[in-house]
C-alpha cells in the first residue's frame, strides 16, 4: 500500500463503515476486509487512530481493525502474515507516545499493545517494558496514566501465559521490576492520602486511579511472578501491607473507587492463597483477624459494604477448607507446613470465636432483608428465582454466607451443633405473627438447620420435630406466617432424604396439597421441595391417592408461571412424578399433552427450557407406552429438530433429543412413515462420532426390532457406508457396538440382514481367520458368523467362495481354518446364548462327508459338550436333563409396584426369541439328531472310527447328556 494515497481511501472506508445506512456500511466493511491482508494496511490504521484530530468513531474502528488483525496475521506462521519489517515499524509506532485523550480508545490501545506483547515480548520487543517504566515515571499526568494503563494490560497478559518457558520469562521480568512496582504503588497511595487530607478531591481521584492501576500490576506480579514467593522478603512485606491499607476505607470521599481499591486488596490475598497456600501460612493469623473483625464484630459496622463482606467470607472459607492446611489422618505423615497451618487455625478458632461466628452468620446474615421481603410481596415467582438462582457463591452475599456456614459447620460441628440446637430450642412453639423480628429469626434458624441436615443427622429427631412442631406451623394460615410455612416446607425437602420415616409421607402429601393452593408459597415450594417425589425412599402406593390432585395443581402452576426458570423447575417436578408412577399417570396427562406443543412454541428462544420439555416428554412417553403414538404429530417434529445437526439448537437439545427418539421407538407399537423418515438425521450424527454414539447405535437397533424389513430396505446402504467409515478409526468398544447392529439385524431377519450388510461381512470373516486378538470383538465376530452359518447357509457358502477367491485358497482349507479358530477361541465367548449359537452353527455342518469337516469333528464335539454344560439343567425329580434356554410361549410378566412394565420393544424381543433357534431348538435334541445323521451317512463302522478321535471323557459326558433320547 502506498501510504499517502492509502491513508485517504482507508480513512474514507472507515468513515463509511461508521454509517447507520447499511447501503453505505456494507460495501465499506467488505472493502476493509479485502485490505486486511495488504502490506501497509496496519501502518495506515496506526496513523489514523493516533491522529487525535479525526472523528472518535473512526479512530475507534481503526483500533478495532488493528486489534483483530493481530489475532489473525501477527504470528509468523499465519496465512498472509505481516512482514517482519512492518511489525518492527508498528511496534515502534505503538509506544511512541502515551497521550491518547479518549479513555475508551486508550484502553483499546493498551489491550492491543498487550496482544502484541503476548507474542513478541521480550524477544522481539525487548524495549517495551523499559519504555513503559520510563513513561510511568513521567510528570505529565495524561502520559503517566496511559503508560500505567498499558503497563497493567501488558503485565496481565504476560502473567496469563501458562507454558513453562513463558512462566520463567515472566518470573524473570517480575524479579526485575517488582521493587519498582511496589514503590510506584506506595507513591500513588501516599499522594492520594495527602490529597484527601488536603481536601483536593479532583487530584485525589486522579491519584486513586493510578493507585488502582499500580495495584493491579502488583497483583499479577505477586501472584504469578514468583515460584516460591515466601523466599522473597519484599513480596511478603507488601502482602502484610495490604492488611494495613484497609484504613483508607472509612473516608466517604471517592467512595466508589475506594471500594474498588479495598476489593482489589482482598483479591490479591485471595489469589495468593489460591496459588501459593504454603507461602500464605505466615499470613493466616492476620488474614483471619482482619476478615473476622470486620464481618463478625462491631468493628465493621458503618464501614463495610456487601462486596467487601463477600471477599472476607471467601477468605475465611478458603483458609478453613484448604487441604494444604489439614494434617494427614496419620499425624506422622503430615507435612510440617500443614501442621503449622493447622496449629494457627486451631489457636484462632476458639470456642468463643466459633460460637460468635456461628450465631452471627445465622442471626445476622441469614435474615431476609427488607428488599427481599418487598420483592416477595410484589412478585413471589421472581423472588423464588432470584433466591435459588443468583450469582456464584463467590460474588453474591446470600449464597456466599450459606457456603461459609456449611464449611465452618462441617469442620467445627462439635462446637457449632450445640450452638445451633440452642437457637432452635429458643424458638420452639408458636411465633407471634405480630413480631417480624422473631419471624425472620425463625426463618434464618430453620434455614441453617436445613443446610446442615447431614451434619445434624445424629443430633436431631426430625420425625418427632415434624410431628410436634413443624406440622403445626404449616397449618398456621395467617398471611404473615407464610414466611415460616415456606421455610418449613423447604426444610422438610432438605431432610426428607436424610432422615424422615416413610410412614409420615401421606401426612406430608396432604400438607403439600394445601400449600400448593397458596399463591404466596407455590413458587418457593416448586424450587425447594422436589425431594418428596425425588428421593430414594419414595413409595408409589403411598403417593397414588394424591396423584390426581397434585398433578392437576402442578399443571395449573405450569400454565400460570411466567419465569423461564420457574417453568423449568415445575417441569422437573412433573417429570419426577411421571417417572415415579409410570403407567399410573395415564388418566391425568391429557391437559399436559395438549399444552406442551404451545409451551414448545413459546420457548423458541429458550433452549434450556426446551431441554426441560424434552426430559418431560421422555418420561411421558415411558409412562404412556404404546399410547404415546397419539403424540406423534407433536413428538416427531420435536425429535427431528433436536437431532438435526444442521440446526443451531442441536447444540443444546441433541442429548435429550436422542434419548427421546430412543424411548419413542422402544414404546412404538408399529412403524410409521414419519417415524421412519426421521432416520435421515442419523448419517450426520454417526459422522460426529461424539459421546452420543452409543445412543445412536441403540436407536438403530430399535428400528431393526421395530420393522427390520422396511428399515433395512430404506437405510441399510447408507448405514453400511457410515459403518465402514466408522470402523476405519474407532476403538475396540466402538467396533463391538457397530458389529452388534449387524448381529441384531441377522437375528431379526437372517436373509435380509445378510444381504443388506454384505459389505461388512468379509471383514468379519477375515477377523476370524486371522484370530482377532481383542476377545470381545472376536466373540461378536463369531456371533455374526454363527447366525449366517446356522440361519442362512447358502449365503455362508457364497461368502466362503468369495473369501477363498480373495485369499487364493481352497474353500475346504479355508473352512477348516475357520472351524479351527472357532474352536480355539470359544473361550472368548462369555454369553451362554452365543455359546449355544456357536455349537448349533458348527453342528449345522453335519452330516457331511467332507474330509475337512470330519477332520475337525473332535473340535465340534468339544464345543457342543461345553455348550451342553452351559445350558442343560437336571430335573431333580426325574434325573433327566433339559435345555434351560428353551422358550415355549410368551407370558406377560407379573410386576410389583416398583417395577416398570415392559416396553413394546421388550415384547418384540420376547416374540423374536420364540423364533430364535437359540431359544426354540433343544441343543440336546439337535446334537442327537446330527450325530444320528452322521452315523447314517458314514455307517456304524465309519462313525465309530470318527468318534474315536474324540477324547473318551468327552464321549462319556456326551452320552450322559443324551441318555434317554
FENBEL-V266770 format. One record per helix or strand of 3 or more residues. SS is the DSSP state (helix for helix, strand for strand). FROM is the first residue (numbers start at 1). TO is the last residue. If there is no record, write none. Layout:
ss: (SS & SS)
from: (FROM & FROM)
to: (TO & TO)
This chain:
ss: (helix & helix & helix & helix & helix & helix & helix & helix & helix & helix & helix & helix & helix & helix & helix & helix & helix & helix & helix & helix & helix & helix & helix & helix & helix & helix & helix & helix & helix & helix & helix & helix & helix & helix & helix & helix & helix & helix & helix & helix & helix & helix & helix & helix & helix & helix & helix & strand & strand & helix & helix & helix & helix)
from: (3 & 22 & 41 & 56 & 84 & 103 & 127 & 141 & 164 & 201 & 229 & 233 & 255 & 281 & 298 & 306 & 323 & 331 & 336 & 351 & 370 & 380 & 397 & 413 & 436 & 462 & 479 & 502 & 522 & 531 & 540 & 564 & 590 & 607 & 650 & 673 & 693 & 732 & 750 & 758 & 775 & 793 & 811 & 826 & 832 & 851 & 857 & 872 & 881 & 904 & 917 & 923 & 952)
to: (17 & 35 & 49 & 73 & 94 & 120 & 136 & 159 & 197 & 224 & 231 & 250 & 275 & 296 & 300 & 321 & 325 & 333 & 348 & 365 & 378 & 388 & 411 & 425 & 451 & 474 & 495 & 515 & 528 & 534 & 560 & 588 & 602 & 642 & 666 & 688 & 728 & 748 & 756 & 770 & 791 & 807 & 824 & 828 & 843 & 855 & 871 & 874 & 883 & 915 & 920 & 947 & 962)
